[in-house]
Amino acid sequence: RFLFTSIFASAYFLFVGAFVQLNIIPFAIDSLGLEDVGGVNLFLLTALGVGLGSFLAGRLSKGFVELGVVPFAALGIALCCFFLDAFSVHLYVVSVVMFIIGIFGGLYVVPVDTFIQVGSPRMFRAENIAAANFLGFVGVLFASGLLVIDAQLFGITPAEGFSLFGS
């Protein structure tokens, strides 16, 4: 029963990651007054955080798949999205929050993807991993669509987009 949920949770991670990655450059330009390279550097902090969070997830699991950390990590990601909006003009705070959102992302995705691999019956493992990947990239497509809808249809700023996404 957790396998089906884990496949959608993995797809949701790619949806969240794509939204953050696509929204960070307009956010950096609009809220922080940076050039597009500044947004890329902020996302680099997020990627470093994902690496640390992935390492921590492995250490916390102690050889077992620990899905209990996933809701905590999801809540952390949501809170970080609110903080990005609340502190959108403070470069140093935003930098720290981007790193922390990455840590929560690593804590979220490692147990979920590990469970898909370990929890799948051997006979259907490849199909389950393929389904998770397919749904994940559908999530990436939806994330880009959400950004367009937010900005062009509703006039939502990139900072407000993070708050909307966090809710």
C-alpha positions in Angstrom: 0.0 0.0 0.0 2.9 2.4 0.6 4.4 1.6 -2.8 1.6 3.4 -4.7 1.9 6.4 -2.4 5.7 6.4 -2.7 5.5 6.6 -6.5 3.4 9.7 -6.3 5.5 11.2 -3.6 8.6 10.7 -5.8 6.8 12.5 -8.7 5.8 15.3 -6.3 9.4 15.8 -5.4 10.3 16.4 -9.0 7.3 18.8 -9.3 8.6 20.7 -6.3 12.1 20.7 -7.5 11.2 22.0 -10.9 9.0 24.7 -9.5 11.8 25.9 -7.2 14.4 25.7 -10.0 12.3 27.5 -12.5 11.0 30.2 -10.1 14.3 31.0 -8.4 15.8 33.1 -11.3 12.7 35.4 -11.7 12.6 35.5 -7.9 16.3 36.6 -7.7 15.8 39.3 -10.4 12.4 40.6 -9.1 12.9 40.4 -5.3 16.6 40.5 -4.7 17.7 42.7 -7.6 20.2 40.2 -8.8 21.1 39.2 -12.4 20.1 35.7 -13.6 23.4 34.3 -12.6 22.5 35.2 -9.0 19.5 32.9 -9.2 21.6 30.1 -10.6 24.0 30.5 -7.6 21.0 30.4 -5.2 19.9 27.1 -6.8 23.4 25.8 -6.5 23.0 26.3 -2.7 19.8 24.2 -3.0 21.6 21.4 -4.8 24.4 21.4 -2.2 21.6 21.1 0.4 20.0 18.2 -1.4 23.4 16.4 -1.3 23.7 17.0 2.5 20.1 16.0 3.1 20.6 12.8 1.1 23.6 12.0 3.2 21.7 12.7 6.4 18.8 10.5 5.2 21.2 7.6 4.7 22.7 8.1 8.1 19.3 8.4 9.8 18.0 5.2 8.1 20.8 3.0 9.6 20.3 0.4 6.9 16.5 0.5 6.7 14.1 2.5 4.7 12.9 5.2 7.0 9.7 6.7 5.6 8.9 8.5 8.9 11.2 11.4 8.0 9.2 12.2 4.8 6.3 14.1 6.3 8.8 16.1 8.4 10.8 16.9 5.3 7.6 17.9 3.4 6.6 20.3 6.1 10.1 21.7 6.1 9.9 22.4 2.4 6.6 24.1 2.8 7.8 26.3 5.6 10.9 27.2 3.6 8.6 28.3 0.7 6.8 30.7 3.1 10.2 32.0 4.4 11.3 32.7 0.8 8.4 35.0 0.4 8.6 36.6 3.9 12.3 37.4 3.6 12.4 37.9 -0.2 14.5 41.0 0.0 17.2 39.7 2.3 19.8 37.9 0.2 21.6 36.2 3.1 18.4 34.9 4.6 17.2 33.6 1.2 20.6 31.9 0.7 20.3 30.0 4.0 16.7 29.1 3.3 17.6 27.8 -0.2 20.3 25.6 1.4 17.8 24.4 4.0 15.1 23.6 1.5 17.7 21.5 -0.3 18.4 19.6 2.9 14.7 18.9 3.4 14.5 17.8 -0.3 17.3 15.2 0.3 15.6 14.0 3.4 12.4 13.7 1.5 13.5 12.0 -1.7 16.0 9.4 -0.5 13.6 7.3 1.6 10.8 7.6 -1.0 13.0 6.5 -3.9 14.7 3.8 -1.9 11.3 2.4 -0.9 10.2 2.3 -4.5 13.3 0.2 -5.3 13.3 -2.0 -2.2 9.5 -2.3 -1.8 8.7 -3.2 -5.4 8.2 -6.9 -6.1 11.2 -8.0 -8.2 9.0 -8.9 -11.1 7.5 -5.3 -11.3 10.5 -3.3 -10.1 11.4 -1.8 -13.5 7.8 -0.9 -14.2 7.4 0.8 -10.9 10.6 2.8 -11.3 9.6 3.7 -14.9 6.1 4.8 -13.6 7.7 7.0 -10.9 10.0 8.6 -13.5 7.2 9.2 -16.0 5.0 10.8 -13.4 7.9 12.8 -12.1 8.5 14.4 -15.5 4.7 15.0 -15.8 5.2 16.9 -12.6 8.0 18.9 -14.1 5.7 19.8 -17.0 3.0 20.9 -14.6 5.5 23.0 -12.6 6.4 25.0 -15.6 2.7 25.4 -16.5 2.0 26.6 -12.9 4.6 29.3 -13.2 3.1 30.6 -16.5 -0.4 30.5 -15.0 0.8 32.3 -11.8 2.6 35.1 -13.6 0.6 35.7 -16.7 -3.0 34.8 -15.7 -3.0 35.9 -12.0 -0.1 38.4 -11.9 1.5 36.6 -9.0 5.1 37.6 -8.3 7.8 34.9 -7.9 8.0 35.6 -4.2 4.2 35.2 -3.8 4.5 32.1 -6.0 6.7 30.5 -3.3 4.0 31.2 -0.6 1.3 29.9 -2.8 3.3 26.8 -3.5 4.0 26.3 0.2 0.4 26.2 1.0 
